Amino acid sequence: MAKDTKKDKPTTAIGVDIGGTGMKGGIVDLKRGKLIGDRFRIPTPKPSTPEAVAEVLAEIVEELMKRDEAPAADTPIGAAFPAIIDEGVARSAANIDDSWIDADVDRIFTERLGRDVHVINDADAAGLAEARYGAGENIAGSVLAITLGTGIGSAMLYDGQLIPNFELGHLELDGHGAETRASAAAREREDLPWDEYAQRLQRYFSHVEFLFSPKLFIVGGGISKRSEDYLPLLNLRTPIVTAKLKNNAGIVGAGLQAALHFKLVK
């Protein structure tokens, strides 16, 4: 569907970030790594079955395509998805309906929208965006982008190149899956004050630091807007910073990855 020509290369793309509680999309400026206009959000359907999620995705794309800044109608759509993604197929289901496991997400979305859709793990999308446009730009060596949200997402980048499906939210922490103890949702669920939440993050990041010795941690997700309440309380050897793209990193990374996959940008 998408044309790969040397002329008329797109400068914008649509990215959609599919989360456990909300699906949000925007028009991505591929040169600057920023959203053009406001993002558009619809709550994730309950249950979040393939058919229901595909319908909401179509609604979001339809709304964004009405805007003056929208890309051409045949430009591929990028979707960030909360699962291990293996060549477009979901191999897990984190904070989304289990019926997604082993589903061909690329095919389901492409058929519903009638245009090319390329899917990427949601944390990988955020990490990719930060490596190209944000806090990880021009950082040599290993960088770990950690997204604190409904769960804990993680992306590993080495010299700016993505190593996909780095699922560090499922590491064990105090006898439990890390994301059940240290995600933003866990803090809200247990009504933890920031100092107690920081103690859990300290244990998590210290463990990850010991395993991988990254050059930099980048922290994203909606809670990154409150990073001053917990990041200064952490004591790590590795520098740790807030994602520059904040909670838009997943949208930007999804749009970027679709453009990269179809060789519309380098």
Beta strands, then each sheet from edge to edge (+ up, - down):
strand 1: 12-18
strand 2: 22-29
strand 3: 34-43
strand 4: 77-81
strand 5: 85-86
strand 6: 89-90
strand 7: 117-121
strand 8: 142-148
strand 9: 152-158
strand 10: 161-163
strand 11: 172-173
strand 12: 176-177
strand 13: 216-220
strand 14: 240-242
sheet 1: 3+ 2- 1+ 4+ 7+
sheet 2: 5+ 6-
sheet 3: 10+ 9- 8+ 13+ 14+
sheet 4: 11+ 12-
end
